[in-house]
Amino acid sequence: MIRLTLNGEPIKTDVVYLSDLILQKTNHSKMYAVAVNEYFIPKNEHSNYSLSDGDVIELVTPMQGG
């Protein structure tokens, strides 16, 4: 189990790859942007990007509003 910070909140998870974490947290949304330790990670790298204990992740999904 690794400890991460996701959008400012500490979490513990068993996932290894960024793509798996995104699937858990976005309800399979296709529209999102993600940064790990302040570096933008392109979508084509998500399935190969291994998470490490202590990573800080910002996951942003678009919201409609006015």
Secondary structure, 3 states (H helix, E strand, C coil): CEEEEECCEEEEECCCEHHHHHHHHHCCCCCCEEEECCEECCHHHHHHCECCCCCEEEEECCCCCC
